[in-house]
């Protein structure tokens, strides 16, 4: 599970924008955001860089669950 949706909301950013920045389709990014699929570790790091957060901030911890 990831926190991409929460970070996008916190930063007032849209999934379409993230998809464009990442070079992925909206459907792929929407799958990440809805936790239907998980990004590869490489994509997770790219997303963190684009969103200017630590990659760990995109992951749920046991305390978050």
C-alpha positions as CSV (number, residue, x, y, z in Angstrom):
1,X,0.0,0.0,0.0
2,X,1.2,3.5,-0.7
3,X,0.4,7.1,0.2
4,X,0.6,8.7,-3.3
5,X,-3.1,9.8,-3.1
6,X,-2.5,11.5,0.2
7,X,0.6,13.3,-0.9
8,X,-1.1,14.5,-4.1
9,X,-3.9,15.9,-2.0
10,X,-1.5,17.6,0.4
11,X,0.3,19.2,-2.4
12,X,-2.9,20.1,-4.3
13,X,-1.7,18.2,-7.4
14,X,-3.7,16.1,-9.9
15,X,-3.2,12.6,-11.1
16,X,-3.1,13.8,-14.7
17,X,-0.2,16.1,-13.9
18,X,1.7,13.3,-12.2
19,X,1.1,11.0,-15.2
20,X,2.5,13.6,-17.5
21,X,5.6,14.2,-15.3
22,X,6.2,10.5,-14.9
23,X,5.6,9.6,-18.6
24,X,3.0,7.1,-17.7
25,X,-0.7,6.8,-18.7
26,X,-3.4,8.2,-16.5
27,X,-4.8,4.7,-16.0
28,X,-1.4,3.5,-14.7
29,X,-1.0,6.4,-12.3
30,X,-4.7,6.0,-11.2
31,X,-4.0,2.4,-10.4
32,X,-1.1,3.5,-8.2
33,X,-3.2,6.2,-6.5
34,X,-6.1,3.8,-5.9
35,X,-3.7,1.1,-4.6
36,X,-4.9,-1.4,-7.3
37,X,-1.3,-1.8,-8.4
38,X,2.0,-0.8,-6.9
39,X,4.7,1.1,-8.7
40,X,8.1,-0.5,-9.3
41,X,10.8,0.7,-6.9
42,X,12.3,2.7,-9.8
43,X,8.9,4.4,-10.4
44,X,8.4,5.0,-6.7
45,X,11.7,6.9,-6.5
46,X,10.7,8.9,-9.6
47,X,7.4,9.8,-8.1
48,X,9.1,10.8,-4.9
49,X,11.5,13.0,-6.8
50,X,8.7,14.6,-8.8
51,X,6.6,15.2,-5.7
52,X,9.7,16.4,-3.8
53,X,9.3,14.0,-0.9
54,X,11.4,11.2,0.6
55,X,10.4,7.9,-1.0
56,X,9.6,6.6,2.5
57,X,6.9,9.2,2.8
58,X,5.1,7.4,0.0
59,X,5.0,4.1,1.9
60,X,2.6,3.1,4.6
61,X,4.1,2.0,7.9
62,X,2.6,-0.5,10.2
63,X,1.5,2.4,12.4
64,X,-0.4,3.9,9.4
65,X,-2.4,0.8,8.8
